[in-house]
Amino acid sequence: MSTTLTIRNMDESVKQMLRVQAATHGRAMEAEARDILTRAVMKTDAGTPPLSKMGKGKQKSACGAVRGIWKGRLSTDEVMSLTRGE
């Protein structure tokens, strides 16, 4: 499964720190960002299991809200438009 994520408006100093951290670990910035994001979402918060341990269908997000699986129903852009109230 391949996904593309674009991060806009990132502070230049954060980008530079990511570049240095990636070089320190001997990998590309993309690989470093992927590792950081993976570790961040896999952490447990106050007894809430990570998403990977919660099973299929409806899942709780890190903030506790229940979200449905929209795959095959709406595009990500459509879901984001609904979320924003557009």
mmCIF file of the C-alpha atoms, coordinates in Angstrom:
data_MODEL
# 
_entry.id   MODEL 
# 
loop_
_atom_site.group_PDB 
_atom_site.id 
_atom_site.type_symbol 
_atom_site.label_atom_id 
_atom_site.label_alt_id 
_atom_site.label_comp_id 
_atom_site.label_asym_id 
_atom_site.label_entity_id 
_atom_site.label_seq_id 
_atom_site.pdbx_PDB_ins_code 
_atom_site.Cartn_x 
_atom_site.Cartn_y 
_atom_site.Cartn_z 
_atom_site.occupancy 
_atom_site.B_iso_or_equiv 
_atom_site.pdbx_formal_charge 
_atom_site.auth_seq_id 
_atom_site.auth_comp_id 
_atom_site.auth_asym_id 
_atom_site.auth_atom_id 
_atom_site.pdbx_PDB_model_num 
ATOM 1  C CA . MET A 1 1  ? 0.000   0.000  0.000  1.00 0.00 ? 1  MET A CA 1 
ATOM 2  C CA . SER A 1 2  ? 1.469   3.299  -1.073 1.00 0.00 ? 2  SER A CA 1 
ATOM 3  C CA . THR A 1 3  ? 0.342   6.667  0.256  1.00 0.00 ? 3  THR A CA 1 
ATOM 4  C CA . THR A 1 4  ? 1.573   10.146 -0.530 1.00 0.00 ? 4  THR A CA 1 
ATOM 5  C CA . LEU A 1 5  ? 1.497   12.795 2.172  1.00 0.00 ? 5  LEU A CA 1 
ATOM 6  C CA . THR A 1 6  ? 2.274   16.431 1.502  1.00 0.00 ? 6  THR A CA 1 
ATOM 7  C CA . ILE A 1 7  ? 3.176   18.658 4.436  1.00 0.00 ? 7  ILE A CA 1 
ATOM 8  C CA . ARG A 1 8  ? 2.701   22.333 3.674  1.00 0.00 ? 8  ARG A CA 1 
ATOM 9  C CA . ASN A 1 9  ? 3.860   25.394 5.578  1.00 0.00 ? 9  ASN A CA 1 
ATOM 10 C CA . MET A 1 10 ? 6.495   23.572 7.611  1.00 0.00 ? 10 MET A CA 1 
ATOM 11 C CA . ASP A 1 11 ? 8.787   25.956 9.409  1.00 0.00 ? 11 ASP A CA 1 
ATOM 12 C CA . GLU A 1 12 ? 12.197  26.025 7.699  1.00 0.00 ? 12 GLU A CA 1 
ATOM 13 C CA . SER A 1 13 ? 13.972  25.373 11.013 1.00 0.00 ? 13 SER A CA 1 
ATOM 14 C CA . VAL A 1 14 ? 11.913  22.182 11.523 1.00 0.00 ? 14 VAL A CA 1 
ATOM 15 C CA . LYS A 1 15 ? 12.808  21.056 8.003  1.00 0.00 ? 15 LYS A CA 1 
ATOM 16 C CA . GLN A 1 16 ? 16.495  21.652 8.713  1.00 0.00 ? 16 GLN A CA 1 
ATOM 17 C CA . MET A 1 17 ? 16.317  19.734 12.013 1.00 0.00 ? 17 MET A CA 1 
ATOM 18 C CA . LEU A 1 18 ? 14.591  16.849 10.224 1.00 0.00 ? 18 LEU A CA 1 
ATOM 19 C CA . ARG A 1 19 ? 17.322  16.876 7.576  1.00 0.00 ? 19 ARG A CA 1 
ATOM 20 C CA . VAL A 1 20 ? 20.056  16.726 10.259 1.00 0.00 ? 20 VAL A CA 1 
ATOM 21 C CA . GLN A 1 21 ? 18.241  14.014 12.226 1.00 0.00 ? 21 GLN A CA 1 
ATOM 22 C CA . ALA A 1 22 ? 17.774  11.937 9.066  1.00 0.00 ? 22 ALA A CA 1 
ATOM 23 C CA . ALA A 1 23 ? 21.457  12.266 8.196  1.00 0.00 ? 23 ALA A CA 1 
ATOM 24 C CA . THR A 1 24 ? 22.399  11.267 11.744 1.00 0.00 ? 24 THR A CA 1 
ATOM 25 C CA . HIS A 1 25 ? 20.360  8.075  11.309 1.00 0.00 ? 25 HIS A CA 1 
ATOM 26 C CA . GLY A 1 26 ? 21.754  7.483  7.821  1.00 0.00 ? 26 GLY A CA 1 
ATOM 27 C CA . ARG A 1 27 ? 18.485  7.776  5.935  1.00 0.00 ? 27 ARG A CA 1 
ATOM 28 C CA . ALA A 1 28 ? 16.486  10.105 3.719  1.00 0.00 ? 28 ALA A CA 1 
ATOM 29 C CA . MET A 1 29 ? 14.247  12.826 5.165  1.00 0.00 ? 29 MET A CA 1 
ATOM 30 C CA . GLU A 1 30 ? 11.198  10.925 3.891  1.00 0.00 ? 30 GLU A CA 1 
ATOM 31 C CA . ALA A 1 31 ? 12.258  7.749  5.709  1.00 0.00 ? 31 ALA A CA 1 
ATOM 32 C CA . GLU A 1 32 ? 12.958  9.742  8.874  1.00 0.00 ? 32 GLU A CA 1 
ATOM 33 C CA . ALA A 1 33 ? 9.541   11.449 8.744  1.00 0.00 ? 33 ALA A CA 1 
ATOM 34 C CA . ARG A 1 34 ? 7.869   8.083  8.143  1.00 0.00 ? 34 ARG A CA 1 
ATOM 35 C CA . ASP A 1 35 ? 9.611   6.617  11.194 1.00 0.00 ? 35 ASP A CA 1 
ATOM 36 C CA . ILE A 1 36 ? 8.693   9.607  13.383 1.00 0.00 ? 36 ILE A CA 1 
ATOM 37 C CA . LEU A 1 37 ? 5.030   9.481  12.345 1.00 0.00 ? 37 LEU A CA 1 
ATOM 38 C CA . THR A 1 38 ? 4.826   5.714  12.786 1.00 0.00 ? 38 THR A CA 1 
ATOM 39 C CA . ARG A 1 39 ? 6.279   5.865  16.292 1.00 0.00 ? 39 ARG A CA 1 
ATOM 40 C CA . ALA A 1 40 ? 4.024   8.803  17.219 1.00 0.00 ? 40 ALA A CA 1 
ATOM 41 C CA . VAL A 1 41 ? 0.757   7.114  16.253 1.00 0.00 ? 41 VAL A CA 1 
ATOM 42 C CA . MET A 1 42 ? 1.727   3.744  17.710 1.00 0.00 ? 42 MET A CA 1 
ATOM 43 C CA . LYS A 1 43 ? 2.212   5.169  21.225 1.00 0.00 ? 43 LYS A CA 1 
ATOM 44 C CA . THR A 1 44 ? -0.517  4.520  23.740 1.00 0.00 ? 44 THR A CA 1 
ATOM 45 C CA . ASP A 1 45 ? -2.158  7.398  25.572 1.00 0.00 ? 45 ASP A CA 1 
ATOM 46 C CA . ALA A 1 46 ? -3.600  6.859  29.063 1.00 0.00 ? 46 ALA A CA 1 
ATOM 47 C CA . GLY A 1 47 ? -4.732  3.297  28.461 1.00 0.00 ? 47 GLY A CA 1 
ATOM 48 C CA . THR A 1 48 ? -5.948  3.844  24.893 1.00 0.00 ? 48 THR A CA 1 
ATOM 49 C CA . PRO A 1 49 ? -4.568  1.077  22.695 1.00 0.00 ? 49 PRO A CA 1 
ATOM 50 C CA . PRO A 1 50 ? -2.829  2.091  19.473 1.00 0.00 ? 50 PRO A CA 1 
ATOM 51 C CA . LEU A 1 51 ? -5.014  1.948  16.357 1.00 0.00 ? 51 LEU A CA 1 
ATOM 52 C CA . SER A 1 52 ? -3.237  -1.182 15.152 1.00 0.00 ? 52 SER A CA 1 
ATOM 53 C CA . LYS A 1 53 ? -4.566  -3.100 18.183 1.00 0.00 ? 53 LYS A CA 1 
ATOM 54 C CA . MET A 1 54 ? -8.209  -2.002 17.892 1.00 0.00 ? 54 MET A CA 1 
ATOM 55 C CA . GLY A 1 55 ? -9.441  -4.210 15.066 1.00 0.00 ? 55 GLY A CA 1 
ATOM 56 C CA . LYS A 1 56 ? -11.312 -3.387 11.883 1.00 0.00 ? 56 LYS A CA 1 
ATOM 57 C CA . GLY A 1 57 ? -14.294 -1.134 11.199 1.00 0.00 ? 57 GLY A CA 1 
ATOM 58 C CA . LYS A 1 58 ? -14.823 1.778  13.518 1.00 0.00 ? 58 LYS A CA 1 
ATOM 59 C CA . GLN A 1 59 ? -11.695 2.845  15.342 1.00 0.00 ? 59 GLN A CA 1 
ATOM 60 C CA . LYS A 1 60 ? -10.940 5.395  18.006 1.00 0.00 ? 60 LYS A CA 1 
ATOM 61 C CA . SER A 1 61 ? -8.502  8.109  17.103 1.00 0.00 ? 61 SER A CA 1 
ATOM 62 C CA . ALA A 1 62 ? -5.873  9.394  19.497 1.00 0.00 ? 62 ALA A CA 1 
ATOM 63 C CA . CYS A 1 63 ? -8.288  12.169 20.540 1.00 0.00 ? 63 CYS A CA 1 
ATOM 64 C CA . GLY A 1 64 ? -10.987 9.623  21.412 1.00 0.00 ? 64 GLY A CA 1 
ATOM 65 C CA . ALA A 1 65 ? -13.405 10.357 18.558 1.00 0.00 ? 65 ALA A CA 1 
ATOM 66 C CA . VAL A 1 66 ? -14.883 7.432  16.657 1.00 0.00 ? 66 VAL A CA 1 
ATOM 67 C CA . ARG A 1 67 ? -14.243 7.489  12.959 1.00 0.00 ? 67 ARG A CA 1 
ATOM 68 C CA . GLY A 1 68 ? -15.503 5.168  10.242 1.00 0.00 ? 68 GLY A CA 1 
ATOM 69 C CA . ILE A 1 69 ? -13.542 3.547  7.479  1.00 0.00 ? 69 ILE A CA 1 
ATOM 70 C CA . TRP A 1 70 ? -14.375 5.480  4.296  1.00 0.00 ? 70 TRP A CA 1 
ATOM 71 C CA . LYS A 1 71 ? -12.256 3.419  1.935  1.00 0.00 ? 71 LYS A CA 1 
ATOM 72 C CA . GLY A 1 72 ? -14.155 2.792  -1.277 1.00 0.00 ? 72 GLY A CA 1 
ATOM 73 C CA . ARG A 1 73 ? -16.879 5.296  -0.368 1.00 0.00 ? 73 ARG A CA 1 
ATOM 74 C CA . LEU A 1 74 ? -15.348 8.777  -0.374 1.00 0.00 ? 74 LEU A CA 1 
ATOM 75 C CA . SER A 1 75 ? -12.012 10.138 -1.420 1.00 0.00 ? 75 SER A CA 1 
ATOM 76 C CA . THR A 1 76 ? -9.710  11.599 1.216  1.00 0.00 ? 76 THR A CA 1 
ATOM 77 C CA . ASP A 1 77 ? -10.355 15.046 -0.269 1.00 0.00 ? 77 ASP A CA 1 
ATOM 78 C CA . GLU A 1 78 ? -14.115 14.531 0.118  1.00 0.00 ? 78 GLU A CA 1 
ATOM 79 C CA . VAL A 1 79 ? -13.714 13.417 3.740  1.00 0.00 ? 79 VAL A CA 1 
ATOM 80 C CA . MET A 1 80 ? -11.504 16.420 4.500  1.00 0.00 ? 80 MET A CA 1 
ATOM 81 C CA . SER A 1 81 ? -14.067 18.758 2.902  1.00 0.00 ? 81 SER A CA 1 
ATOM 82 C CA . LEU A 1 82 ? -16.804 17.289 5.092  1.00 0.00 ? 82 LEU A CA 1 
ATOM 83 C CA . THR A 1 83 ? -14.562 17.574 8.163  1.00 0.00 ? 83 THR A CA 1 
ATOM 84 C CA . ARG A 1 84 ? -13.902 21.233 7.399  1.00 0.00 ? 84 ARG A CA 1 
ATOM 85 C CA . GLY A 1 85 ? -17.608 21.876 6.791  1.00 0.00 ? 85 GLY A CA 1 
ATOM 86 C CA . GLU A 1 86 ? -17.051 22.873 3.171  1.00 0.00 ? 86 GLU A CA 1 
# 
